């Protein structure tokens, strides 16, 4: 693999690291323990039924303007000023390298990929299978050759190998512009891998998309850290944020990688977002908490923080709302 001129890259190990020293390096025994707990987990009715879904036709998607649409998991579409950005497009039946095993999608995609309107930019947070879907990336690129993919360090080569050529690769705090939309990679606390042998060989990131009159922040996949305070200090408060709330139990195992709903509320405060939508829940059964628990805990956390529903809007899969006040 190449050597990267990045403060996050360690030449000695040829891997990327979180600056606070959190490595997310669980032992084989830890992983086997989690796998056993997952396979012997209690019945969760939402694994069978999924969650309410609002479907969209091609004609309905063509009218998307000044709105955010939650596709599912960490995939959102934001339209502003005649431009459209999509985050972590994942449409796979399983968040896994295998078609027969791994977390299964329980709530369907709310539209056909072929029905999507033109997308200007896709941002990718990191390489995990529930955030980077090879088939979706290839299909989007094939259908929309002008589409720009913006990725963290190390992932450009991966997408190029998949036949996707219109890729820009950034380190944390670097930025690029697409027709006046400025995109900045921001630090988050996480890790990366797509196999047993490539752990942390590619970087992970959140993203700030900025127009002259609007900012959208995508927190990606993350444990809680002071990165969100620094992001606001450097880039300002976003008008809209997409913040993960699920896949947090067992807590000791997941704390370094995934925030819980209470920490998601703290991220909302840290970045100073005017409005937020919760992501990373209700689509794949990844961890041990009941699938309907994250939004319930989020509502309680908002009440305790004396925030209101309009601050953190819980969307149904496929639902869209205005991004304007």
Backbone bond lengths (Angstrom), bond angles and torsions (degrees), N, CA, C in turn:
res aa  C-N    CA-C-N  psi(-1)  N-CA   C-N-CA  omega(-1)  CA-C   N-CA-C  phi
1 X - - - 1.461 - - 1.525 109.58 -
2 X 1.341 118.34 155.21 1.460 120.60 -178.85 1.522 111.98 -72.46
3 X 1.336 115.28 160.67 1.464 122.12 173.91 1.525 107.38 -92.75
4 X 1.330 116.79 130.34 1.458 121.13 -175.88 1.523 110.86 -105.02
5 X 1.317 115.82 136.90 1.455 121.69 175.79 1.524 108.14 -84.46
6 X 1.324 115.57 75.23 1.464 121.67 -175.05 1.517 109.56 -140.57
7 X 1.336 118.18 138.37 1.474 120.26 176.99 1.525 112.48 -60.16
8 X 1.326 116.90 -22.72 1.470 120.38 -178.38 1.530 112.99 -84.04
9 X 1.345 116.39 -12.68 1.461 119.91 -173.98 1.520 111.09 -95.09
10 X 1.328 116.70 129.39 1.458 122.36 177.44 1.522 109.46 -105.24
11 X 1.332 116.57 113.59 1.458 120.26 -178.65 1.525 111.72 -64.28
12 X 1.327 116.28 -31.67 1.465 119.93 -177.88 1.523 111.37 -60.75
13 X 1.326 115.88 -41.97 1.469 120.20 -179.35 1.515 112.66 -101.69
14 X 1.337 117.04 -10.98 1.468 122.94 -176.70 1.526 111.07 58.71
15 X 1.327 115.77 38.61 1.463 121.09 179.88 1.522 109.88 -137.28
16 X 1.329 114.99 161.74 1.453 122.07 173.72 1.527 109.48 -90.42
17 X 1.344 115.92 149.91 1.456 120.89 -177.24 1.525 109.86 -136.16
18 X 1.324 116.99 153.71 1.454 120.98 171.11 1.535 108.70 -72.87
19 X 1.322 118.44 138.18 1.467 120.10 -176.02 1.518 114.25 -65.12
20 X 1.341 118.14 -21.36 1.461 120.11 179.75 1.527 112.40 -87.37
21 X 1.323 116.79 4.77 1.456 120.28 176.28 1.510 115.11 90.29
22 X 1.331 118.72 -8.61 1.465 121.25 177.89 1.528 108.56 -69.00
23 X 1.325 116.33 122.20 1.461 120.33 -171.04 1.524 114.14 -108.59
24 X 1.321 118.55 -15.55 1.458 120.56 -178.76 1.535 111.89 52.46
25 X 1.330 115.63 40.12 1.461 119.30 -176.05 1.528 110.52 -104.94
26 X 1.313 115.76 74.78 1.456 121.09 179.46 1.526 110.62 -68.34
27 X 1.330 115.38 147.44 1.454 120.51 178.80 1.530 110.42 -74.93
28 X 1.325 115.61 165.95 1.463 120.38 176.44 1.527 110.48 -59.17
29 X 1.340 116.07 -39.49 1.463 120.07 178.12 1.516 112.33 -63.10
30 X 1.341 115.89 -40.63 1.471 119.84 177.09 1.530 110.22 -60.40
31 X 1.325 116.30 -44.63 1.461 120.91 -178.31 1.522 111.24 -65.27
32 X 1.322 116.06 -40.25 1.464 119.45 179.12 1.536 110.77 -67.40
33 X 1.341 116.08 -36.12 1.458 119.59 176.94 1.514 111.77 -63.96
34 X 1.338 116.08 -42.55 1.455 119.43 177.52 1.522 110.77 -65.08
35 X 1.331 116.74 -41.67 1.462 120.25 179.56 1.525 111.13 -60.92
36 X 1.342 116.57 -41.44 1.470 120.00 178.53 1.528 110.43 -63.72
37 X 1.340 116.25 -45.65 1.471 119.85 179.95 1.528 110.93 -62.69
38 X 1.321 116.52 -35.83 1.460 120.04 179.63 1.530 110.88 -68.79
39 X 1.308 116.10 -43.76 1.472 119.72 -178.05 1.524 112.36 -69.89
40 X 1.333 117.16 -25.19 1.464 120.73 -179.13 1.530 111.33 -106.63
41 X 1.325 117.09 20.89 1.462 122.39 -175.93 1.526 111.34 -64.83
42 X 1.324 114.68 158.40 1.455 120.50 176.89 1.531 110.54 -67.18
43 X 1.327 115.80 154.79 1.460 120.39 177.28 1.525 110.09 -60.41
44 X 1.306 115.50 137.19 1.459 121.93 177.58 1.526 106.92 -125.98
45 X 1.322 118.50 108.97 1.471 119.63 -175.38 1.516 113.53 -58.24
46 X 1.332 117.52 -26.93 1.463 119.94 -178.33 1.523 112.30 -73.59
47 X 1.346 116.63 -17.01 1.464 118.69 173.06 1.520 110.87 -65.30
48 X 1.313 116.48 -27.50 1.466 121.04 -179.21 1.528 112.01 -94.25
49 X 1.328 116.27 -40.13 1.461 119.66 -173.58 1.520 113.59 -90.72
50 X 1.342 116.98 -25.52 1.450 119.21 -171.75 1.522 111.37 68.98
51 X 1.319 116.44 -163.08 1.463 122.01 -176.89 1.524 110.20 -123.60
52 X 1.333 117.03 162.42 1.473 119.78 179.35 1.525 111.74 -52.92
53 X 1.316 115.59 142.09 1.458 122.48 -173.47 1.516 110.31 -130.41
54 X 1.318 116.51 132.26 1.457 122.09 174.38 1.526 107.53 -108.19
55 X 1.311 117.26 111.35 1.458 121.30 -177.50 1.531 110.70 -86.66
56 X 1.333 114.96 157.08 1.463 121.14 179.01 1.513 110.19 -132.97
57 X 1.320 116.10 140.37 1.451 122.31 174.66 1.528 109.74 -88.47
58 X 1.315 115.70 172.30 1.468 119.86 176.18 1.532 111.01 -58.58
59 X 1.330 115.83 -43.15 1.465 119.45 -179.19 1.522 111.25 -64.56
60 X 1.319 117.00 -39.11 1.469 119.99 179.56 1.525 111.33 -68.61
61 X 1.330 117.50 -40.25 1.464 120.44 178.92 1.523 111.36 -66.10
62 X 1.336 117.03 -29.68 1.463 120.88 -179.09 1.527 111.96 -66.69
63 X 1.328 117.45 -18.10 1.466 120.79 -179.06 1.529 112.32 -92.51
64 X 1.334 117.93 2.40 1.465 120.80 -178.90 1.525 110.37 -60.68
65 X 1.321 117.17 119.41 1.467 121.97 -179.00 1.517 109.45 -157.69
66 X 1.323 116.03 129.87 1.473 122.67 -178.60 1.532 110.48 52.77
67 X 1.334 115.89 44.02 1.461 122.14 -177.29 1.520 110.25 -139.81
68 X 1.330 114.43 161.65 1.451 121.90 168.71 1.517 107.54 -118.45
69 X 1.328 116.80 135.53 1.462 122.98 178.64 1.528 107.62 -122.28
70 X 1.346 115.88 124.28 1.464 119.99 175.71 1.524 108.38 -89.55
71 X 1.318 115.83 113.46 1.461 121.28 179.08 1.519 110.23 -76.51
72 X 1.334 115.98 -40.92 1.453 123.10 -177.67 1.515 109.07 148.09
73 X 1.328 115.96 155.49 1.464 123.37 -177.46 1.536 109.45 49.17
74 X 1.330 119.32 -119.60 1.470 120.52 -177.91 1.520 112.57 -105.61
75 X 1.319 116.56 16.30 1.462 121.54 -179.81 1.526 109.95 -94.99
76 X 1.321 115.69 114.98 1.466 121.26 173.14 1.517 108.45 -129.15
77 X 1.320 114.83 154.93 1.462 121.71 174.84 1.524 106.70 -121.32
78 X 1.319 115.83 127.30 1.463 121.31 178.73 1.520 108.50 -121.25
79 X 1.326 115.62 128.29 1.454 121.89 178.23 1.523 109.51 -114.50
80 X 1.338 115.33 125.83 1.470 119.75 177.48 1.523 109.42 -151.56
81 X 1.326 115.13 137.27 1.455 120.86 174.55 1.517 114.18 57.63
82 X 1.333 116.76 30.71 1.452 120.47 179.76 1.512 114.25 82.01
83 X 1.333 117.57 4.73 1.462 121.81 177.20 1.522 109.95 -117.88
84 X 1.328 115.45 154.43 1.453 121.00 -177.55 1.525 109.95 -131.92
85 X 1.328 115.52 133.41 1.458 122.40 177.68 1.524 108.82 -122.04
86 X 1.327 116.16 139.73 1.458 122.25 176.89 1.518 108.98 -121.39
87 X 1.338 116.02 141.10 1.453 121.03 179.49 1.527 110.50 -108.79
88 X 1.320 116.80 140.69 1.466 124.50 172.34 1.531 113.25 33.82
89 X 1.332 118.83 66.48 1.470 119.73 -178.06 1.529 111.59 -68.45
90 X 1.321 116.45 110.48 1.460 122.57 178.96 1.523 107.72 -128.42
91 X 1.329 115.86 119.02 1.461 122.13 -177.72 1.531 111.77 -123.54
92 X 1.326 117.11 5.54 1.462 122.44 -172.86 1.525 111.86 -69.17
93 X 1.340 114.99 151.26 1.464 120.74 174.87 1.521 111.52 -70.30
94 X 1.323 117.30 -26.78 1.460 121.36 176.09 1.525 109.94 -133.29
95 X 1.329 116.49 138.55 1.459 121.93 173.92 1.520 107.64 -87.40
96 X 1.323 115.52 75.75 1.453 120.62 -166.99 1.523 109.30 -165.89
97 X 1.329 117.58 156.09 1.467 119.32 172.76 1.526 112.71 -74.14
98 X 1.336 116.73 -6.98 1.463 121.10 -176.27 1.527 110.58 -114.22
99 X 1.330 116.51 145.13 1.456 120.88 177.64 1.523 112.41 -82.66
100 X 1.340 116.81 -13.35 1.465 121.88 -173.82 1.532 113.37 -112.22
101 X 1.308 117.89 -4.59 1.463 120.73 -176.78 1.516 109.72 -149.63
102 X 1.337 115.15 159.82 1.450 120.47 -178.69 1.513 111.36 104.46
103 X 1.338 117.45 169.46 1.471 120.94 -176.83 1.524 112.59 -54.57
104 X 1.319 115.48 125.02 1.466 122.01 -176.60 1.521 110.66 -94.81
105 X 1.306 115.93 141.32 1.465 120.36 177.70 1.522 108.66 -68.76
106 X 1.333 116.51 126.71 1.460 120.23 -177.44 1.535 112.01 -105.74
107 X 1.328 117.89 -19.76 1.467 121.76 175.95 1.522 107.69 -118.98
108 X 1.319 119.09 120.34 1.474 121.36 -171.42 1.525 113.21 -65.67
109 X 1.311 115.13 164.53 1.463 121.81 170.62 1.526 107.61 -67.21
110 X 1.331 119.09 135.42 1.470 120.62 -171.72 1.520 115.58 -83.12
111 X 1.332 117.81 6.54 1.462 119.97 178.51 1.529 108.01 -160.12
112 X 1.325 115.43 170.61 1.457 120.73 174.24 1.525 109.09 -84.76
113 X 1.309 115.70 138.29 1.461 119.85 179.64 1.524 111.02 -56.82
114 X 1.326 116.04 -35.01 1.462 120.81 -179.43 1.527 112.39 -66.42
115 X 1.325 117.93 -18.12 1.462 121.57 -176.49 1.523 113.25 -90.26
116 X 1.335 117.54 -2.75 1.456 119.80 -178.29 1.529 111.28 -63.82
117 X 1.329 117.64 141.13 1.460 120.68 171.88 1.528 109.29 -72.96
118 X 1.327 118.95 174.15 1.460 120.50 178.25 1.539 111.33 -57.36
119 X 1.329 115.35 131.79 1.460 122.81 175.36 1.522 107.12 -107.95
120 X 1.320 117.89 134.04 1.468 121.24 -179.25 1.525 112.10 -86.77
121 X 1.344 116.09 -41.48 1.458 120.99 -174.31 1.523 109.84 -140.86
122 X 1.325 116.35 138.62 1.454 123.32 166.46 1.519 107.63 -115.72
123 X 1.337 117.59 127.77 1.457 121.07 172.87 1.526 108.79 -107.52
124 X 1.313 115.90 140.07 1.456 123.66 178.82 1.522 108.66 -114.36
125 X 1.337 116.68 132.38 1.463 119.39 -178.22 1.522 112.95 -84.47
126 X 1.346 117.64 -37.83 1.464 120.21 -179.09 1.529 109.02 -174.72
127 X 1.324 116.35 -175.05 1.456 121.00 -165.64 1.516 115.80 -91.72
128 X 1.328 120.24 -6.20 1.462 120.63 -176.45 1.530 110.65 -60.70
129 X 1.334 115.59 150.83 1.460 120.78 -171.99 1.526 113.72 -64.97
130 X 1.319 117.86 -24.21 1.465 118.68 177.48 1.523 111.80 -84.95
131 X 1.349 116.98 5.29 1.466 121.17 177.65 1.528 113.08 -129.30
132 X 1.316 117.15 -20.63 1.458 121.43 179.68 1.526 108.22 -129.74
133 X 1.319 115.22 106.25 1.462 124.52 -174.68 1.533 107.74 -108.10
134 X 1.332 115.88 107.01 1.463 121.04 -175.83 1.522 112.02 -55.60
135 X 1.322 117.30 -48.48 1.458 120.49 -177.10 1.524 111.72 -62.61
136 X 1.341 116.79 -40.51 1.463 120.19 -179.92 1.522 110.94 -66.47
137 X 1.321 116.78 -43.86 1.463 121.21 179.34 1.526 110.42 -61.28
138 X 1.327 116.87 -45.49 1.461 120.07 179.81 1.519 111.73 -64.51
139 X 1.328 117.32 -41.50 1.463 120.58 -178.94 1.526 111.40 -67.35
140 X 1.325 116.96 -42.23 1.464 119.95 177.65 1.521 110.87 -61.65
141 X 1.335 116.14 -43.88 1.456 120.39 -179.71 1.528 111.39 -65.15
142 X 1.326 116.95 -38.33 1.465 120.60 -179.97 1.522 111.27 -67.06
143 X 1.335 115.90 -41.68 1.462 119.80 -177.49 1.516 112.15 -77.42
144 X 1.326 117.54 -30.21 1.462 121.56 -176.98 1.534 108.87 -130.82
145 X 1.325 118.16 80.17 1.469 121.74 -174.38 1.531 114.04 -60.35
146 X 1.332 118.24 -24.49 1.461 120.71 -179.53 1.529 112.62 -82.31
147 X 1.320 116.92 -7.81 1.460 121.80 -178.38 1.526 110.29 -61.23
148 X 1.347 116.09 132.13 1.463 122.27 179.97 1.532 109.13 -98.86
149 X 1.317 116.40 127.34 1.457 122.30 173.94 1.528 108.05 -101.25
150 X 1.339 116.18 129.22 1.461 121.20 178.87 1.524 107.41 -118.18
151 X 1.335 116.14 124.87 1.459 120.86 -168.40 1.528 110.52 -135.82
152 X 1.349 117.53 160.26 1.463 120.52 173.25 1.527 111.36 -73.59
153 X 1.334 115.39 166.73 1.456 121.39 -177.73 1.533 111.74 -52.11
154 X 1.310 115.41 136.47 1.450 122.16 176.38 1.511 114.84 97.22
155 X 1.323 117.57 -21.91 1.467 119.60 -175.55 1.530 113.24 -88.80
156 X 1.313 117.87 -14.72 1.468 119.27 177.47 1.529 110.32 -60.11
157 X 1.325 116.77 -43.97 1.462 120.20 -179.88 1.523 111.37 -63.77
158 X 1.333 116.67 -36.07 1.462 120.84 178.57 1.524 110.06 -62.98
159 X 1.339 116.72 -50.06 1.464 119.74 -179.29 1.525 111.42 -66.43
160 X 1.336 116.93 -36.73 1.464 119.39 176.04 1.523 110.96 -60.23
161 X 1.329 116.74 -40.95 1.464 120.84 177.93 1.523 111.39 -63.01
162 X 1.334 117.02 -26.87 1.457 121.28 178.63 1.525 112.40 -84.42
163 X 1.340 116.54 0.92 1.453 120.21 179.10 1.514 114.37 92.95
164 X 1.331 117.36 10.04 1.459 121.92 179.78 1.524 107.92 -99.26
165 X 1.323 117.47 118.66 1.468 120.77 -172.62 1.516 114.60 -103.28
166 X 1.343 117.42 -24.33 1.468 120.07 -174.20 1.531 109.52 -88.73
167 X 1.336 115.87 72.49 1.460 122.15 -172.17 1.521 110.06 -126.69
168 X 1.321 116.34 134.31 1.462 121.89 173.58 1.530 108.32 -117.94
169 X 1.322 116.07 136.03 1.460 122.73 -173.01 1.518 109.91 -117.29
170 X 1.358 116.63 130.04 1.462 120.56 -174.96 1.525 112.06 -131.04
171 X 1.322 114.84 147.80 1.461 122.91 168.19 1.525 107.68 -87.37
172 X 1.340 116.59 166.80 1.461 120.16 174.99 1.523 110.55 -55.44
173 X 1.309 115.68 135.01 1.460 127.15 178.41 1.520 113.52 76.65
174 X 1.312 118.50 -5.11 1.451 119.44 170.43 1.528 109.26 -78.19
175 X 1.338 115.90 157.13 1.464 118.90 -179.58 1.514 111.13 -140.81
176 X 1.311 114.82 162.62 1.448 122.95 175.54 1.522 108.12 -144.45
177 X 1.329 117.34 160.69 1.460 121.56 -179.97 1.521 110.81 -120.42
178 X 1.315 114.87 140.34 1.461 122.26 174.62 1.519 107.10 -127.19
179 X 1.322 116.12 103.01 1.470 122.00 179.59 1.527 111.85 50.81
180 X 1.320 116.80 44.56 1.457 121.24 176.38 1.510 115.02 91.33
181 X 1.351 118.61 -13.38 1.466 121.93 174.06 1.529 107.89 -84.82
182 X 1.317 115.89 120.66 1.466 120.45 -179.06 1.521 109.62 -96.70
183 X 1.332 116.92 129.01 1.455 122.48 -177.42 1.521 109.27 -119.08
184 X 1.340 115.51 125.78 1.453 121.68 -178.70 1.519 109.31 -121.87
185 X 1.332 116.68 129.82 1.463 121.52 174.22 1.523 108.96 -78.39
186 X 1.323 117.12 130.80 1.459 121.35 -177.10 1.529 110.30 -119.72
187 X 1.337 117.37 150.50 1.464 119.99 -179.56 1.521 112.28 -71.76
188 X 1.318 115.81 140.30 1.461 124.15 169.39 1.532 106.82 -140.25
189 X 1.305 116.44 161.79 1.469 121.24 -177.02 1.529 109.68 -95.65
190 X 1.314 116.04 105.77 1.463 118.69 -178.30 1.523 110.20 -157.20
191 X 1.333 117.44 -150.15 1.455 123.17 178.64 1.524 107.42 -164.35
192 X 1.342 117.47 178.35 1.462 119.46 -177.18 1.523 110.69 -145.05
193 X 1.317 115.16 154.31 1.465 121.63 175.33 1.528 109.07 178.90
194 X 1.334 116.50 144.98 1.462 122.15 169.07 1.521 111.33 -127.79
195 X 1.337 116.71 -0.65 1.461 120.85 178.77 1.521 108.33 -154.19
196 X 1.320 116.39 -179.18 1.456 120.93 179.26 1.518 112.28 -75.18
197 X 1.330 117.99 -10.23 1.466 119.97 -171.32 1.524 114.94 -120.65
198 X 1.338 118.95 6.35 1.467 119.51 -176.06 1.526 113.07 -122.48
199 X 1.321 117.71 26.33 1.461 121.04 -174.53 1.528 110.96 -58.53
200 X 1.319 115.61 124.51 1.471 124.98 175.44 1.530 113.62 61.72
201 X 1.321 117.36 23.84 1.459 120.04 175.16 1.521 112.27 -82.38
202 X 1.334 117.31 -9.78 1.463 121.76 172.59 1.529 107.99 -126.54
203 X 1.327 115.62 154.56 1.460 121.33 -175.81 1.529 110.55 -83.75
204 X 1.317 115.80 165.78 1.463 124.26 176.09 1.524 107.29 -125.00
205 X 1.338 117.72 156.91 1.466 119.35 -174.15 1.517 111.64 -162.25
206 X 1.325 115.30 156.72 1.449 123.03 159.40 1.522 107.50 -96.06
207 X 1.351 116.49 176.16 1.466 119.55 -177.23 1.522 110.93 -141.20
208 X 1.324 115.84 136.95 1.459 121.93 170.37 1.523 107.80 -112.50
209 X 1.322 115.37 121.62 1.468 121.91 174.68 1.518 107.74 -104.03
210 X 1.331 116.73 125.91 1.467 120.99 -174.48 1.526 111.42 -126.16
211 X 1.312 114.51 129.54 1.441 122.62 166.01 1.533 107.64 -109.11
212 X 1.307 117.36 177.48 1.465 119.10 179.32 1.526 112.12 -62.93
213 X 1.343 116.32 -30.14 1.467 119.56 -173.44 1.527 113.64 -122.76
214 X 1.354 117.90 12.92 1.461 118.94 -175.82 1.522 109.78 -160.98
215 X 1.356 115.16 144.93 1.463 121.00 176.32 1.531 109.65 -132.09
216 X 1.325 114.54 134.62 1.460 121.90 176.38 1.519 109.15 -122.26
217 X 1.341 116.62 126.96 1.460 121.82 179.78 1.517 110.38 -113.43
218 X 1.326 115.89 127.85 1.459 123.63 177.08 1.528 107.33 -112.31
219 X 1.338 116.59 113.22 1.466 120.57 -174.56 1.516 113.15 -78.62
220 X 1.328 118.42 -7.21 1.457 120.63 177.87 1.513 111.84 67.12
221 X 1.329 116.58 -129.20 1.463 123.65 -179.10 1.518 105.88 -127.92
222 X 1.332 118.08 127.09 1.456 117.15 -166.70 1.515 113.41 -162.71
223 X 1.333 115.08 148.89 1.444 121.44 161.48 1.518 108.74 -86.96
224 X 1.333 115.91 169.85 1.467 117.67 -178.46 1.527 110.35 -80.11
225 X 1.331 115.53 138.09 1.460 122.23 177.34 1.525 108.39 -156.16
226 X 1.318 115.83 -179.01 1.473 120.70 177.91 1.526 111.55 -83.24
227 X 1.326 117.13 4.52 1.465 120.13 179.79 1.524 112.38 -58.07
228 X 1.322 116.54 -31.63 1.465 119.62 -175.96 1.528 111.62 -72.85
229 X 1.315 116.25 -34.57 1.467 120.58 174.55 1.528 109.47 -64.29
230 X 1.325 115.95 -43.28 1.465 119.74 -179.91 1.524 111.40 -67.06
231 X 1.326 116.50 -36.74 1.467 119.79 178.58 1.526 110.88 -61.08
232 X 1.328 115.93 -43.80 1.474 118.59 177.81 1.527 110.63 -65.70
233 X 1.328 117.31 -40.70 1.457 120.13 -178.72 1.530 111.34 -62.45
234 X 1.316 116.41 -36.61 1.467 119.91 -177.23 1.519 113.53 -85.20
235 X 1.326 116.64 -38.50 1.462 120.37 -169.36 1.517 114.29 -115.59
236 X 1.335 117.26 -7.60 1.449 120.31 -178.48 1.517 112.05 87.94
237 X 1.321 116.03 170.24 1.462 122.08 -177.80 1.523 110.62 -80.92
238 X 1.336 117.79 135.43 1.467 119.72 178.24 1.529 111.89 -80.25
239 X 1.319 114.90 155.91 1.463 120.51 172.49 1.523 110.87 -76.86
240 X 1.333 116.09 -31.55 1.460 122.54 -178.39 1.515 108.95 -139.51
241 X 1.338 116.23 139.91 1.466 120.78 176.01 1.522 109.85 -133.75
242 X 1.319 116.41 146.27 1.468 123.24 171.00 1.524 106.54 -111.09
243 X 1.335 116.36 116.60 1.458 121.55 -169.63 1.529 109.56 -125.96
244 X 1.336 118.47 129.99 1.472 120.53 179.95 1.521 111.97 -70.17
245 X 1.348 115.99 147.64 1.471 120.12 178.89 1.523 112.87 -132.40
246 X 1.355 119.01 -5.23 1.455 119.80 -171.62 1.517 114.29 -122.44
247 X 1.349 115.30 178.07 1.477 124.23 -179.52 1.525 111.05 67.88
248 X 1.340 116.29 55.51 1.461 120.71 -173.28 1.520 115.28 -119.32
249 X 1.332 119.64 -6.10 1.467 121.50 -179.27 1.534 110.93 -116.48
250 X 1.369 116.66 141.53 1.470 129.05 5.71 1.532 111.29 -71.61
251 X 1.327 115.54 137.60 1.459 121.08 -168.87 1.521 112.95 -62.99
252 X 1.324 117.58 -43.26 1.460 119.09 -179.06 1.518 111.59 -58.27
253 X 1.323 115.89 -35.84 1.461 120.74 -178.16 1.527 111.10 -77.06
254 X 1.327 117.62 -40.61 1.460 122.34 -169.23 1.530 114.81 -94.66
255 X 1.321 117.57 -12.94 1.469 120.17 -171.13 1.533 112.75 -54.18
256 X 1.320 117.68 -41.58 1.462 120.07 -175.89 1.523 113.00 -71.90
257 X 1.342 116.39 -19.15 1.467 120.01 -173.52 1.516 114.70 -110.27
258 X 1.343 117.44 -31.01 1.466 121.25 -172.57 1.517 110.69 -133.87
259 X 1.315 116.64 129.86 1.465 120.65 176.03 1.527 109.72 -77.81
260 X 1.327 115.77 154.28 1.459 121.32 171.28 1.528 108.83 -96.94
261 X 1.327 119.25 176.23 1.469 120.33 -176.02 1.527 113.87 -60.24
262 X 1.323 116.71 -35.99 1.467 118.98 179.68 1.534 110.38 -65.91
263 X 1.319 116.67 -40.30 1.464 119.77 177.13 1.524 111.41 -69.72
264 X 1.319 117.01 -31.05 1.463 120.20 176.10 1.527 110.92 -62.27
265 X 1.334 116.38 -39.49 1.465 119.91 176.17 1.528 110.19 -63.58
266 X 1.325 116.98 -37.82 1.461 119.71 177.87 1.529 110.81 -66.44
267 X 1.338 117.11 -36.12 1.465 119.77 175.75 1.527 109.96 -62.47
268 X 1.333 116.55 -42.39 1.467 120.37 176.56 1.523 110.52 -54.37
269 X 1.332 115.97 -43.74 1.468 120.13 178.72 1.524 111.17 -68.55
270 X 1.333 115.69 -43.33 1.466 119.73 -176.02 1.521 112.11 -61.45
271 X 1.337 116.64 -44.92 1.464 118.70 -177.59 1.527 111.30 -83.63
272 X 1.339 116.93 -15.22 1.458 120.51 177.35 1.512 113.84 72.13
273 X 1.329 116.99 29.80 1.466 120.16 -177.43 1.528 110.96 -65.84
274 X 1.313 116.22 138.91 1.458 121.65 176.00 1.526 110.56 -69.53
275 X 1.321 116.22 -37.26 1.455 122.56 -176.56 1.526 107.70 -146.68
276 X 1.333 117.01 147.07 1.461 120.56 179.12 1.519 110.36 -142.20
277 X 1.331 115.20 156.70 1.462 122.11 171.49 1.525 107.69 -124.73
278 X 1.339 117.86 137.26 1.465 120.52 177.96 1.521 111.37 -81.48
279 X 1.316 115.80 141.56 1.459 122.15 179.13 1.531 108.97 -131.05
280 X 1.349 115.80 -178.77 1.470 121.51 173.60 1.532 111.38 65.62
281 X 1.313 116.32 44.53 1.463 121.19 175.31 1.536 107.96 -157.08
282 X 1.334 116.35 156.36 1.451 121.72 167.34 1.515 117.08 74.74
283 X 1.331 118.46 5.09 1.461 120.48 -176.62 1.524 112.01 -115.60
284 X 1.316 116.60 -46.73 1.460 123.19 174.89 1.524 108.76 -123.39
285 X 1.311 116.91 142.44 1.459 121.84 173.68 1.524 107.37 -84.71
286 X 1.335 116.65 97.26 1.458 121.50 -174.45 1.523 113.25 -99.39
287 X 1.342 116.60 -31.68 1.458 120.28 -172.20 1.529 109.63 -137.48
288 X 1.325 117.21 -163.91 1.459 120.21 -166.01 1.523 115.78 -95.65
289 X 1.337 119.09 -15.72 1.464 118.13 178.92 1.534 110.35 -67.95
290 X 1.342 118.38 148.20 1.467 120.10 174.73 1.528 110.38 -54.90
291 X 1.312 117.29 141.19 1.452 120.12 -172.09 1.527 113.39 -65.90
292 X 1.342 117.06 -23.70 1.467 119.72 178.97 1.520 112.74 -90.39
293 X 1.329 118.03 -0.76 1.464 120.82 -176.55 1.537 114.35 -72.96
294 X 1.354 119.96 -41.04 1.468 118.89 -176.21 1.530 114.82 -52.91
295 X 1.353 120.63 -48.95 1.468 117.65 179.82 1.521 112.92 -67.71
296 X 1.339 118.51 -30.59 1.464 120.35 176.83 1.519 110.64 -64.92
297 X 1.326 116.48 -45.91 1.463 119.90 177.89 1.523 111.52 -66.62
298 X 1.320 116.77 -33.54 1.465 119.52 177.88 1.525 110.57 -63.27
299 X 1.328 117.18 -43.80 1.472 119.72 179.17 1.529 110.98 -60.13
300 X 1.337 116.68 -42.93 1.467 120.09 179.29 1.526 110.66 -65.51
301 X 1.309 116.69 -40.57 1.467 120.37 -179.78 1.522 111.33 -65.40
302 X 1.328 116.35 -37.41 1.464 119.67 177.37 1.525 110.94 -65.79
303 X 1.335 116.60 -40.83 1.463 120.20 177.58 1.523 110.76 -62.21
304 X 1.331 116.28 -45.05 1.458 119.78 -179.48 1.521 111.89 -65.24
305 X 1.323 116.72 -31.05 1.461 121.04 178.35 1.524 112.24 -85.63
306 X 1.353 116.04 0.67 1.461 122.60 -178.67 1.525 112.05 59.10
307 X 1.331 113.96 37.93 1.453 121.08 172.81 1.519 108.29 -105.75
308 X 1.315 117.01 164.93 1.451 120.82 -175.21 1.520 111.01 -118.60
309 X 1.320 114.67 168.64 1.448 121.18 -176.53 1.511 114.23 -58.21
310 X 1.329 116.87 -30.73 1.459 118.12 -179.46 1.520 111.90 -72.21
311 X 1.341 117.29 -13.42 1.458 120.50 177.31 1.529 111.36 -79.76
312 X 1.326 116.54 -37.02 1.467 122.32 -177.72 1.522 105.93 -136.03
313 X 1.333 116.56 97.20 1.458 122.22 -170.12 1.519 109.88 -91.74
314 X 1.320 117.10 116.21 1.451 121.69 179.81 1.526 108.93 -84.26
315 X 1.320 115.43 110.56 1.457 121.31 -176.76 1.525 111.38 -94.38
316 X 1.326 115.75 150.91 1.460 120.86 166.62 1.536 108.50 -75.52
317 X 1.317 116.97 158.01 1.449 120.25 173.03 1.531 109.01 -58.00
318 X 1.323 116.02 127.45 1.458 120.71 179.87 1.507 114.16 86.52
319 X 1.330 118.28 -4.85 1.470 120.32 -179.00 1.520 110.91 -79.14
320 X 1.324 115.06 148.36 1.463 121.98 178.23 1.523 109.79 -130.00
321 X 1.323 115.97 143.92 1.461 121.83 178.10 1.509 109.02 -138.31
322 X 1.320 115.42 160.12 1.461 121.57 178.20 1.528 110.34 -66.14
323 X 1.321 116.32 143.42 1.465 120.40 174.95 1.512 111.97 -96.37
324 X 1.313 116.58 -0.57 1.459 120.68 178.97 1.540 109.61 -93.52
325 X 1.331 116.54 147.62 1.460 121.06 178.35 1.518 110.37 -67.92
